[in-house]
Amino acid sequence: MAQLVIATHNRDKVKEFEALLNGFAVELLTLDTFPTIKPVEENADTLQGNALKKAHEVFKQTGLPTVADDTGLEVYYLNDEPGVYSSRYAGPGATYADNCTKLLDRMKGVPPRRRGARFCCALAFVMLEGSETLVSGECQGVITEFPRGVNGFGYDPVFLPIGYGQTFGEMEADLKNSVSHRGRAMAALKPILQDHFKSHR
């Protein structure tokens, strides 16, 4: 079976990728499979830049087609913070809860009409020839005043997508994946993956 590397150690992201690629005839590998690969420094100014950097670096070291993502939460009231710093918003080694607490503290007293935000996901795919493709997905929503729900990960408990009465933290995985930024990005990438693996059978 063909192999595809998902360039992350994050088990929560891996779980989502597994669900989003369910039924796809390819063996998914993660960075846990390659313990000698050193962490890639995510120092680009954009999510797209970080995703491409990770995908190319991991492809170079594994020789296998690689998908890498970078995801950020952009809060309009905070001039699009935390953005590319989403995973380390509360500092190096910050937990999901630490980041959510800092965000809610920054948003304390902000009225509902000014709590708009969007989740953005950039997915980079580097193919066997070393060529690349990049897709993006986003989901508009608002930041809640306190965490709601224990599902998902990251900022999910404080992000309420437009048109839904549940935060990502309250949604079942299937519903979240159908409307989320990562789900939309993967929907755009899937046909490209299918074409690639079809031509390399």
C-alpha positions in Angstrom: 0.0 0.0 0.0 1.2 3.5 -0.8 2.4 5.6 2.2 1.7 9.2 3.1 3.5 11.1 5.9 1.6 13.4 8.1 4.3 15.8 9.3 3.3 16.1 13.0 3.7 14.4 16.4 0.4 15.9 17.6 -1.9 13.0 18.3 -5.0 15.2 18.2 -4.2 16.4 14.7 -3.3 12.8 13.6 -6.7 11.6 14.9 -8.5 14.3 12.7 -6.4 13.4 9.6 -7.2 9.7 10.1 -10.9 10.6 10.2 -10.7 13.0 7.2 -8.8 10.4 5.1 -11.0 7.4 6.3 -11.4 5.0 3.3 -8.5 6.5 1.4 -6.3 3.6 0.3 -3.0 4.8 1.7 -1.0 4.0 4.9 -0.7 7.1 7.1 2.6 7.6 8.8 3.5 10.3 11.3 6.7 11.8 12.6 6.6 9.2 15.4 7.6 6.7 12.8 10.8 8.7 12.1 12.4 9.4 15.5 15.6 10.8 13.8 13.8 13.7 12.2 14.5 16.8 14.2 11.7 19.4 14.9 11.3 21.9 12.1 11.5 25.4 13.3 8.2 27.1 12.4 9.6 30.6 11.9 7.7 31.7 8.7 5.5 34.8 8.8 2.5 32.9 7.5 0.7 29.6 8.0 1.4 28.7 4.4 5.1 29.3 4.8 5.3 27.1 7.9 3.3 24.3 6.2 5.5 24.4 3.1 8.7 24.4 5.2 7.6 21.4 7.2 6.4 19.4 4.2 9.6 20.0 2.2 11.9 19.2 5.2 10.1 16.0 6.1 9.9 14.9 2.4 13.7 15.5 2.1 14.4 13.2 5.1 11.9 10.5 4.3 11.6 10.4 0.6 7.9 9.9 1.0 5.0 12.1 -0.1 4.3 14.4 2.8 1.4 16.5 4.1 2.0 19.2 6.6 -0.4 21.7 8.1 -0.2 24.9 10.0 -3.3 26.2 11.7 -4.0 29.5 13.4 -6.9 31.3 15.1 -7.2 34.9 14.1 -9.3 37.1 16.4 -10.2 40.4 14.7 -10.4 42.5 17.9 -6.8 41.5 18.7 -5.6 42.4 15.2 -5.6 38.7 14.1 -3.7 37.4 17.2 -2.7 34.8 17.9 -2.3 33.8 14.2 0.9 31.9 13.5 1.7 31.9 17.3 -1.5 30.1 18.1 0.1 26.9 19.5 2.5 28.9 21.7 0.4 32.0 22.5 0.9 31.6 26.2 4.6 30.9 25.8 6.9 27.9 25.0 5.4 24.7 26.3 1.9 26.2 26.8 -0.9 23.8 27.1 -4.2 24.1 25.3 -5.8 25.4 28.5 -3.0 28.0 29.0 -3.6 29.4 25.5 -7.4 29.5 25.9 -7.0 31.2 29.3 -4.8 33.9 27.9 -7.1 34.5 25.0 -10.2 34.8 27.2 -8.3 37.2 29.5 -7.4 39.4 26.5 -11.1 39.3 25.4 -12.6 40.0 28.9 -15.3 42.6 28.6 -15.4 42.7 24.8 -19.0 42.7 23.6 -20.4 39.9 21.5 -20.5 41.9 18.3 -16.7 42.4 18.5 -15.7 38.8 19.3 -15.5 37.7 15.6 -12.7 35.3 14.7 -11.7 32.7 12.1 -9.8 29.5 12.2 -7.4 29.1 9.2 -5.6 25.9 8.1 -2.9 25.7 5.4 -2.1 22.3 4.0 1.0 21.7 2.0 1.6 18.5 0.0 5.0 17.6 -1.3 4.9 14.8 -3.9 7.3 12.2 -4.9 8.8 14.4 -7.6 9.5 17.1 -5.0 6.8 19.3 -6.5 4.4 21.1 -4.1 0.8 22.1 -3.8 -0.8 24.3 -1.2 -4.5 24.6 -0.1 -6.3 26.4 2.6 -9.5 26.2 4.5 -11.2 28.6 7.0 -14.1 28.7 9.3 -15.7 31.9 10.6 -17.0 32.2 14.2 -16.9 34.0 17.4 -15.0 33.7 20.7 -17.1 32.6 23.6 -16.8 34.2 27.0 -15.9 30.9 28.7 -14.9 27.4 27.6 -17.7 25.1 26.5 -17.2 21.4 25.9 -14.5 18.8 26.3 -14.2 17.5 22.8 -11.6 18.5 20.2 -8.4 20.3 21.2 -6.6 23.6 21.1 -9.0 26.5 21.0 -12.1 24.4 20.2 -13.9 25.0 23.5 -13.9 28.8 22.9 -14.7 28.9 19.2 -18.3 29.0 18.2 -18.7 28.6 14.4 -21.2 30.8 12.6 -24.6 29.1 12.1 -24.1 26.6 14.9 -25.2 26.5 18.5 -22.2 24.4 19.7 -18.5 25.3 20.0 -16.1 22.9 18.4 -15.5 21.6 21.9 -19.1 20.6 22.1 -19.4 19.1 18.7 -19.1 15.4 17.8 -16.0 14.8 15.7 -17.9 14.0 12.5 -19.8 17.3 12.6 -16.7 19.4 13.5 -14.7 17.8 10.6 -17.5 18.6 8.1 -17.4 22.3 8.9 -13.9 23.0 10.3 -11.0 24.8 8.7 -9.0 21.6 8.5 -11.9 19.7 7.1 -12.4 22.3 4.3 -8.7 22.3 3.5 -8.6 18.5 3.3 -11.7 18.5 1.0 -9.6 20.7 -1.4 -6.5 18.5 -1.1 -8.2 15.1 -1.4 -8.6 15.2 -5.2 -4.9 16.1 -5.6 -3.9 13.2 -3.3 -6.1 10.8 -5.3 -4.6 11.9 -8.6 -1.1 11.7 -7.2 -1.4 8.2 -5.9 -3.3 7.0 -8.9 -0.5 8.0 -11.1 2.1 6.3 -8.9 0.6 2.9 -8.5 
